[in-house]
Amino acid sequence: MTSSEEFAAYIAGLPRILSGAAALFRDAEGRVLLVEPNYREGWALPGGTIESDGGETPRQGAHRETLEEIGLDVDLGRLLAVDWVYRPGWPPLVAYLYDGGVLTGDDLKAIRLQEEELLSWRLVERDRLADHLHGTLAGRVMVALDVLAEGSGTAELENGRRVG
């Protein structure tokens, strides 16, 4: 076996981690933009899987997914939260959440849903987010809203809960 074959075998034996990225958009009233996927229950943020095999970064993935899913070509703001999500029987997930900013009325009118994946979108008040978001995403969004309100740095999370 050559050294490059040995290295390839070593890499193939390493643990696999999924990675996803999303954007947190709000309106002037502070409501959060949620999208309704057609492939699972519950609501989500615009975002999805990072195409890391092709060299895509988390920020690029969040931007691409935002453009694909809701048709907005927005320069994303700072990283609000990074969440390590582990569920037995599933590969671990690292989820990045970026500040999408405050959308204007014109921005909201410009939303065009990706019909292959999404049924609808809506703006949801903070106190109603838990009614729409399942699992660790609800915690991730609440912490990201806190980061924005506090003006604090990026939050580290594990399974949707702030650590450190």
N, C-alpha and C positions, 0 to 999 in steps of 0.2 A: 504494500500500500504506500502511495506517495504521501508526502506531507500535506498536499492540498486535499487528497482523498480522506486522510485522517482528520483534517480540520472540518471537512464537510460532514463526516460521520459524527464528529463531536457536536457540531451545530445542530444536526438533525436530532440529537438526543437531548437537547436542552428543553426545559419547560416552555410551553407556549402561553402567551398572554394576548388577549384581545385588547384592542384599544379603540376608543370612541371619542368623539368631540362634538360639542354642541354650543349653541349661542343662546344667551339669555336676553331676549328683547322685552322691553316694556313700553307702555304708552305714557302719555303725559300724566295720567292719573295713577301710575305705578302698577297697573295691571300687567300680568305676564302673558306673553304670546305662547299659546300651546297649539300643537297640531295633533290631529287624530289619525293614527296609522290604520290602514285597512288590514294589516297582517297580524294584529294582536289587540288585546283588550287594553283600555286605558288611553291616556294622552301622553304626549312627549314634547320635548323641545325640538326645534329644527336642529338636526344633527344626525350623526350615524357613525359608521365604521371608518376608521382612518385607513386609507389604502397604503399602509406602511411598506408593503413589498415593493411598491413602485417609488418609494422615497418620499411619500407625502408626509408632511409634519402634522401635528395635532391642529395647529392654527390653520394650515391650508385645508385640512379635512373639514373643519368647522365652516370655513368660508365656502368650500365647494358644496357641502351638504346644504347650507343655507340657500345658495344660489339654485341648486337643483330642486329643493323641496318647496321653497316659497317664492322663488324668483327674485330675491333681493340680492344685489351685488353690494354688500356692505363691508367696509373695513372694520374688522372686529377690534374691540378694545382689549383691555388687559385680561389676563388669566385670573379668574375669580376663585376657582376650586379645582383640585385634583382629588379624585376619589378612587381608592383601591377597593374593588368589589369582588368578594369571594363567596361563591355558593357551592357546596359539595356537589360533585357530579358535573360541574361546568368549569371551563377554563376561567382563570381570573380575568378581570376586566379593569383596565385603567381608563377612567373617564375624565376628560378635560372639559371644563365649562368656561367659556369666554363671555365677556360683556359685549352684547350686541348693541347696546345703547338704547336710547329712547326713540321710538318710531313716531314720525309725524302722521297727520291725517293722510297726506299724499302717499307716504310709505305704505300705510295700511291699505289704501286703495290699490296700490301697485302689486299687492301679494297675488301670486299665481301659483296655485298648488300643483305639485307633481301628482297627477291623477293616478299613476301606477302604484303609488304607495300611500297617499293621503286622502282622507275623506273630507276633512274640514279643518278650520282653525277657529280659535276664539281667544279673547282676552279674559284673564281670570284674576280676580282679586287675591291678594296674599292669603287671606283667611279662608279661601275656598280651594287653594291649591291641593291640599291633601285629599280632597274629594275627587280630584282628577288624575293625580300622579301616583303611580304604584311603586312600591319597593323603595330602593335607595335613591331614586330620582327625586322623590319628594324632599328628603333631607338635604340632598345636594342643592336643590333650588333654594330652599329656605336659608341655608348657610350662605349661598352666593348673594342673596338679597341682604343678609346681615352684613356681609363684607362690603357691599356697596353703601349701605346706610352708615356703617362705622368708618368707612374710608380706610379700612385695615388692609393688610396684605393678603396674598393668596392663601386660601384655607386648604389644609391637608385633611382629607377625610378617609375613613375606613368604613365601608358599608353604609355610606350616607351620614355618618356621624363625625363631627369635628374631633380631631386628635391634636395633641401637642399644644 
